[in-house]
């Protein structure tokens, strides 16, 4: 669990996340409630301006910036903690 927290902390400190404009919510009720078809996120490398509380861009600006300068990734619910860590550590 500690490894997953470290990976998550590094992701949150280096990237800014926003939900894809194509995402439609479809909850799957299993042991926990999770996205039925995964969750597609748009990611951008975090800069100094994105760390300011209240700083935001419009959805169109965020989408354009993500397409041209960012990374796209889909986070899928992993079956085990080790699979999650292996899937996320390739970003560093």
MMTF fields as JSON, N, C-alpha, C and O atoms, coordinates in Angstrom:
{
  "mmtfVersion": "1.0.0",
  "mmtfProducer": "UNKNOWN",
  "numBonds": 367,
  "numAtoms": 368,
  "numGroups": 92,
  "numChains": 1,
  "numModels": 1,
  "chainsPerModel": [1],
  "groupsPerChain": [92],
  "chainIdList": ["A"],
  "bondAtomList": [4, 2, 8, 6, 12, 10, 16, 14, 20, 18, 24, 22, 28, 26, 32, 30, 36, 34, 40, 38, 44, 42, 48, 46, 52, 50, 56, 54, 60, 58, 64, 62, 68, 66, 72, 70, 76, 74, 80, 78, 84, 82, 88, 86, 92, 90, 96, 94, 100, 98, 104, 102, 108, 106, 112, 110, 116, 114, 120, 118, 124, 122, 128, 126, 132, 130, 136, 134, 140, 138, 144, 142, 148, 146, 152, 150, 156, 154, 160, 158, 164, 162, 168, 166, 172, 170, 176, 174, 180, 178, 184, 182, 188, 186, 192, 190, 196, 194, 200, 198, 204, 202, 208, 206, 212, 210, 216, 214, 220, 218, 224, 222, 228, 226, 232, 230, 236, 234, 240, 238, 244, 242, 248, 246, 252, 250, 256, 254, 260, 258, 264, 262, 268, 266, 272, 270, 276, 274, 280, 278, 284, 282, 288, 286, 292, 290, 296, 294, 300, 298, 304, 302, 308, 306, 312, 310, 316, 314, 320, 318, 324, 322, 328, 326, 332, 330, 336, 334, 340, 338, 344, 342, 348, 346, 352, 350, 356, 354, 360, 358, 364, 362],
  "bondOrderList": [1, 1, 1, 1, 1, 1, 1, 1, 1, 1, 1, 1, 1, 1, 1, 1, 1, 1, 1, 1, 1, 1, 1, 1, 1, 1, 1, 1, 1, 1, 1, 1, 1, 1, 1, 1, 1, 1, 1, 1, 1, 1, 1, 1, 1, 1, 1, 1, 1, 1, 1, 1, 1, 1, 1, 1, 1, 1, 1, 1, 1, 1, 1, 1, 1, 1, 1, 1, 1, 1, 1, 1, 1, 1, 1, 1, 1, 1, 1, 1, 1, 1, 1, 1, 1, 1, 1, 1, 1, 1, 1],
  "groupList": [{"groupName": "UNK", "atomNameList": ["N", "CA", "C", "O"], "elementList": ["N", "C", "C", "O"], "formalChargeList": [0, 0, 0, 0], "bondAtomList": [1, 0, 2, 1, 3, 2], "bondOrderList": [1, 1, 2], "singleLetterCode": "X", "chemCompType": "L-PEPTIDE LINKING"}],
  "groupTypeList": [0, 0, 0, 0, 0, 0, 0, 0, 0, 0, 0, 0, 0, 0, 0, 0, 0, 0, 0, 0, 0, 0, 0, 0, 0, 0, 0, 0, 0, 0, 0, 0, 0, 0, 0, 0, 0, 0, 0, 0, 0, 0, 0, 0, 0, 0, 0, 0, 0, 0, 0, 0, 0, 0, 0, 0, 0, 0, 0, 0, 0, 0, 0, 0, 0, 0, 0, 0, 0, 0, 0, 0, 0, 0, 0, 0, 0, 0, 0, 0, 0, 0, 0, 0, 0, 0, 0, 0, 0, 0, 0, 0],
  "groupIdList": [1, 2, 3, 4, 5, 6, 7, 8, 9, 10, 11, 12, 13, 14, 15, 16, 17, 18, 19, 20, 21, 22, 23, 24, 25, 26, 27, 28, 29, 30, 31, 32, 33, 34, 35, 36, 37, 38, 39, 40, 41, 42, 43, 44, 45, 46, 47, 48, 49, 50, 51, 52, 53, 54, 55, 56, 57, 58, 59, 60, 61, 62, 63, 64, 65, 66, 67, 68, 69, 70, 71, 72, 73, 74, 75, 76, 77, 78, 79, 80, 81, 82, 83, 84, 85, 86, 87, 88, 89, 90, 91, 92],
  "secStructList": [7, 2, 2, 2, 2, 2, 2, 2, 2, 2, 2, 2, 2, 2, 3, 3, 3, 3, 3, 7, 6, 6, 7, 7, 7, 7, 3, 3, 3, 1, 1, 1, 3, 3, 3, 6, 6, 7, 3, 3, 3, 3, 3, 3, 3, 7, 7, 6, 4, 4, 4, 1, 6, 6, 7, 7, 7, 7, 2, 2, 2, 2, 2, 2, 2, 2, 2, 2, 2, 1, 3, 3, 3, 3, 3, 7, 7, 7, 1, 1, 2, 2, 2, 2, 2, 2, 2, 2, 2, 6, 6, 7],
  "xCoordList": [0.817, 0.0, 0.867, 0.509, 1.997, 2.882, 3.438, 3.56, 3.776, 4.311, 3.288, 3.628, 2.043, 0.983, 0.79, 0.541, 0.901, 0.768, 1.899, 1.673, 3.111, 4.252, 4.043, 4.266, 3.621, 3.373, 2.269, 2.397, 1.204, 0.104, 0.552, 0.168, 1.353, 1.857, 2.726, 2.638, 3.562, 4.409, 3.57, 3.843, 2.557, 1.67, 0.971, 0.922, 0.434, -0.306, 0.593, 0.129, 1.868, 2.774, 3.32, 3.706, 3.363, 3.962, 2.959, 3.321, 1.702, 0.719, -0.562, -0.904, -1.259, -2.599, -3.574, -3.338, -4.649, -5.593, -6.933, -7.385, -7.558, -8.942, -9.63, -8.995, -10.921, -11.692, -11.82, -11.986, -11.746, -11.911, -13.309, -14.272, -13.413, -14.711, -15.621, -16.839, -15.061, -15.842, -16.347, -17.095, -15.958, -16.313, -17.794, -18.324, -18.451, -19.834, -19.855, -19.358, -20.427, -20.404, -21.243, -22.391, -20.661, -21.349, -20.811, -19.819, -21.479, -20.997, -21.22, -22.254, -20.243, -20.345, -20.311, -19.348, -21.341, -21.434, -20.865, -21.518, -19.654, -18.998, -18.697, -19.544, -17.543, -17.179, -17.13, -17.527, -16.636, -16.673, -17.336, -17.489, -17.726, -18.291, -17.127, -16.282, -17.079, -15.989, -16.544, -17.657, -15.78, -16.243, -16.385, -15.472, -17.515, -17.777, -16.827, -16.451, -16.437, -15.582, -14.251, -13.621, -13.81, -12.571, -12.824, -13.948, -11.793, -11.898, -10.782, -9.61, -11.115, -10.115, -9.809, -10.705, -8.533, -8.108, -7.198, -6.417, -7.301, -6.36, -5.318, -5.671, -4.057, -3.01, -2.117, -1.853, -1.664, -0.687, 0.395, 0.139, 1.61, 2.656, 2.301, 1.937, 2.408, 2.069, 3.14, 4.334, 2.697, 3.623, 3.292, 2.37, 4.028, 3.837, 2.439, 1.852, 1.889, 0.574, -0.537, -1.524, -0.392, -1.456, -1.511, -2.487, -0.472, -0.459, -1.145, -1.391, -1.456, -2.104, -3.566, -4.255, -4.039, -5.433, -6.311, -6.084, -7.305, -8.227, -7.821, -8.617, -6.612, -6.195, -6.84, -6.723, -7.514, -8.143, -8.241, -8.223, -8.343, -8.525, -9.866, -10.446, -10.348, -11.614, -11.425, -10.298, -12.527, -12.435, -11.808, -11.014, -12.158, -11.598, -10.094, -9.346, -9.639, -8.207, -7.487, -6.409, -8.079, -7.465, -7.386, -6.379, -8.433, -8.433, -7.388, -6.661, -7.301, -6.304, -4.895, -4.028, -4.657, -3.34, -2.982, -1.84, -3.946, -3.683, -3.346, -2.457, -4.052, -3.818, -2.439, -1.737, -2.04, -0.781, 0.431, 1.508, 0.291, 1.461, 1.424, 2.424, 0.321, 0.175, 0.303, 0.671, -0.004, -0.034, -1.473, -2.276, -1.793, -3.116, -2.905, -2.023, -3.704, -3.616, -4.969, -5.777, -5.195, -6.421, -6.015, -5.175, -6.613, -6.343, -7.402, -8.595, -6.975, -7.896, -7.776, -6.71, -8.851, -8.827, -8.004, -8.324, -6.942, -6.035, -6.534, -7.242, -6.161, -6.586, -5.778, -6.273, -4.538, -3.722, -2.911, -2.713, -2.449, -1.656, -0.364, 0.023, 0.311, 1.563, 1.351, 2.186, 0.263, -0.023, -0.247, 0.172, -0.895, -1.123, 0.191, 0.412, 1.06, 2.35, 3.166, 3.761, 3.208, 3.956, 3.369, 4.118, 2.054, 1.42, 1.699, 1.802, 1.823, 1.999, 3.455, 3.749, 4.373, 5.764, 6.435, 7.504, 5.867, 6.479, 6.403, 7.068, 5.618, 5.521, 6.746, 6.979, 7.533, 8.672, 9.919, 11.008],
  "yCoordList": [-1.185, 0.0, 1.258, 2.258, 1.211, 2.373, 2.695, 3.865, 1.657, 1.889, 2.589, 3.493, 2.169, 2.775, 4.237, 5.07, 4.557, 5.943, 6.809, 7.959, 6.267, 7.01, 7.28, 8.397, 6.269, 6.439, 7.458, 8.322, 7.374, 8.322, 9.74, 10.685, 9.904, 11.228, 11.81, 13.003, 10.985, 11.474, 11.854, 12.862, 11.063, 11.4, 12.73, 13.58, 12.907, 14.128, 15.354, 16.459, 15.185, 16.329, 16.705, 17.856, 15.768, 16.042, 16.28, 16.822, 15.885, 15.987, 16.637, 16.562, 17.275, 17.8, 16.917, 16.614, 16.509, 15.579, 16.243, 17.079, 15.862, 16.268, 15.117, 14.344, 15.017, 13.941, 14.214, 15.363, 13.178, 13.307, 13.822, 13.492, 14.628, 15.155, 14.048, 14.222, 12.93, 11.806, 10.859, 9.928, 11.079, 10.173, 10.283, 11.383, 9.146, 9.069, 8.144, 7.019, 8.623, 7.862, 6.594, 6.63, 5.488, 4.204, 3.438, 2.717, 3.607, 2.986, 1.481, 1.0, 0.755, -0.698, -0.997, -0.659, -1.618, -1.926, -3.319, -4.33, -3.345, -4.599, -4.539, -4.087, -4.97, -4.832, -3.35, -2.955, -2.543, -1.087, -0.535, -1.252, 0.711, 1.346, 1.86, 2.602, 1.472, 1.867, 2.134, 1.708, 2.843, 3.078, 1.753, 0.927, 1.545, 0.291, 0.015, -1.135, 1.046, 0.878, 1.589, 1.952, 1.795, 2.521, 4.024, 4.47, 4.782, 6.232, 6.81, 6.65, 7.478, 8.085, 9.477, 10.309, 9.724, 11.012, 11.707, 11.063, 13.032, 13.852, 14.306, 14.734, 14.22, 14.626, 15.668, 15.635, 16.574, 17.586, 17.615, 17.372, 17.916, 18.115, 19.342, 20.379, 19.223, 20.336, 21.411, 21.115, 22.656, 23.782, 24.644, 24.332, 25.711, 26.556, 27.159, 27.281, 27.54, 28.171, 27.213, 27.633, 25.94, 24.994, 24.669, 24.085, 25.041, 24.78, 25.885, 25.719, 27.009, 28.117, 27.77, 27.353, 27.94, 27.647, 28.626, 29.835, 28.113, 28.957, 29.171, 29.693, 28.789, 28.949, 27.849, 26.669, 28.231, 27.223, 27.747, 28.955, 26.839, 27.179, 26.619, 25.769, 27.096, 26.574, 25.136, 24.685, 24.418, 23.015, 22.914, 22.009, 23.832, 23.783, 24.015, 23.325, 24.98, 25.236, 24.027, 23.654, 23.427, 22.251, 21.094, 20.388, 20.898, 19.81, 20.059, 19.14, 21.293, 21.61, 21.447, 20.906, 21.906, 21.777, 20.308, 19.911, 19.508, 18.085, 17.388, 16.538, 17.746, 17.102, 17.451, 16.583, 18.718, 19.154, 18.949, 18.623, 19.127, 19.12, 18.062, 17.844, 17.421, 16.532, 15.072, 14.687, 14.302, 12.85, 12.407, 13.046, 11.304, 10.706, 9.339, 8.583, 9.05, 7.701, 7.285, 8.115, 6.022, 5.466, 4.67, 3.773, 5.005, 4.251, 3.176, 3.473, 1.951, 0.832, 0.3, 0.355, -0.201, -0.771, -2.051, -2.983, -2.085, -3.234, -4.308, -4.017, -5.524, -6.638, -6.733, -7.235, -6.254, -6.351, -5.086, -4.32, -4.872, -3.683, -3.662, -2.6, -4.786, -4.832, -4.51, -3.841, -4.966, -4.645, -3.154, -2.571, -2.524, -1.085, -0.334, 0.599, -0.719, -0.047, -0.208, 0.76, -1.411, -1.628, -0.807, -0.285, -0.677, 0.064, 1.551, 2.229, 2.072, 3.511, 3.946, 5.09, 3.082, 3.5, 3.734, 4.344, 3.285, 3.551, 5.03, 5.462, 5.808, 7.241, 8.002, 9.126, 7.414, 8.128, 7.665, 8.138],
  "zCoordList": [0.0, 0.0, 0.0, -0.621, 0.689, 0.743, -0.643, -1.007, -1.419, -2.758, -3.64, -4.403, -3.53, -4.324, -3.95, -4.822, -2.668, -2.223, -2.765, -3.141, -2.808, -3.35, -4.834, -5.303, -5.567, -7.004, -7.23, -8.098, -6.476, -6.609, -6.273, -6.962, -5.23, -4.862, -5.971, -6.263, -6.59, -7.688, -8.895, -9.547, -9.2, -10.314, -10.078, -10.967, -8.882, -8.581, -8.545, -8.824, -8.208, -8.16, -9.534, -9.742, -10.472, -11.776, -12.892, -13.937, -12.694, -13.758, -13.265, -12.085, -14.191, -13.931, -14.703, -15.873, -14.074, -14.676, -14.927, -14.145, -16.025, -16.288, -17.007, -17.725, -16.804, -17.421, -18.916, -19.326, -19.72, -21.159, -21.479, -20.788, -22.524, -22.928, -23.452, -23.487, -23.853, -24.383, -23.293, -23.59, -22.058, -20.965, -20.627, -20.475, -20.513, -20.051, -18.847, -18.904, -17.772, -16.525, -16.633, -17.076, -16.229, -16.196, -14.994, -15.091, -13.869, -12.634, -12.659, -13.121, -12.16, -12.012, -10.522, -9.834, -10.038, -8.616, -8.375, -8.633, -7.882, -7.533, -6.044, -5.273, -5.621, -4.215, -3.845, -2.749, -4.778, -4.651, -5.9, -6.889, -5.867, -7.061, -7.897, -7.397, -9.162, -10.051, -11.433, -11.744, -12.281, -13.65, -14.393, -14.367, -15.049, -15.734, -16.889, -17.117, -17.617, -18.795, -18.629, -19.622, -17.396, -17.155, -17.181, -17.411, -16.948, -16.912, -17.747, -17.405, -18.835, -19.695, -19.172, -19.026, -18.89, -18.363, -19.348, -20.049, -19.4, -20.154, -19.14, -18.041, -19.49, -18.558, -19.194, -20.395, -18.387, -18.787, -17.732, -16.553, -18.165, -17.171, -16.361, -16.915, -15.048, -14.166, -14.275, -14.325, -14.309, -14.288, -13.08, -12.328, -12.892, -11.709, -11.677, -10.601, -12.83, -12.869, -12.465, -11.861, -12.786, -12.468, -10.982, -10.511, -10.239, -8.805, -8.01, -6.816, -8.652, -7.962, -7.743, -8.673, -6.524, -6.218, -6.973, -6.925, -7.663, -8.409, -9.854, -10.635, -10.238, -11.627, -12.451, -12.121, -13.513, -14.357, -15.776, -16.008, -16.709, -18.114, -18.551, -17.876, -19.675, -20.177, -20.634, -20.837, -20.796, -21.236, -22.62, -22.877, -23.511, -24.866, -24.83, -25.523, -24.025, -23.909, -23.325, -23.789, -22.32, -21.699, -22.689, -22.739, -23.471, -24.455, -25.532, -25.91, -26.033, -27.056, -26.52, -27.206, -25.31, -24.716, -24.521, -24.747, -24.105, -23.9, -25.203, -25.248, -26.258, -27.548, -28.078, -28.596, -27.954, -28.546, -27.648, -28.148, -26.356, -25.483, -24.395, -23.712, -24.227, -23.078, -23.419, -24.529, -22.454, -22.595, -22.467, -21.787, -23.128, -22.934, -22.327, -22.734, -21.379, -20.832, -20.301, -19.884, -20.322, -19.745, -18.521, -18.596, -17.408, -16.188, -16.052, -15.98, -16.019, -15.854, -14.44, -13.826, -13.949, -12.61, -12.656, -13.394, -11.861, -11.877, -10.914, -9.949, -11.188, -10.348, -9.059, -8.05, -9.089, -7.879, -7.694, -8.637, -6.493, -6.174, -6.983, -7.471, -7.141, -7.884, -9.351, -9.959, -9.928, -11.327, -11.48, -12.481, -10.516, -10.57, -10.5, -11.273, -9.596, -9.457, -10.726, -11.199, -11.29, -12.533, -13.665, -14.491, -13.729, -14.815, -14.708, -15.73, -13.502, -13.323, -13.292, -13.639, -12.892, -12.761, -14.103, -14.137, -15.197, -16.501, -16.861, -17.803, -16.145, -16.415, -15.944, -16.389, -15.052, -14.485, -15.158, -14.833]
}
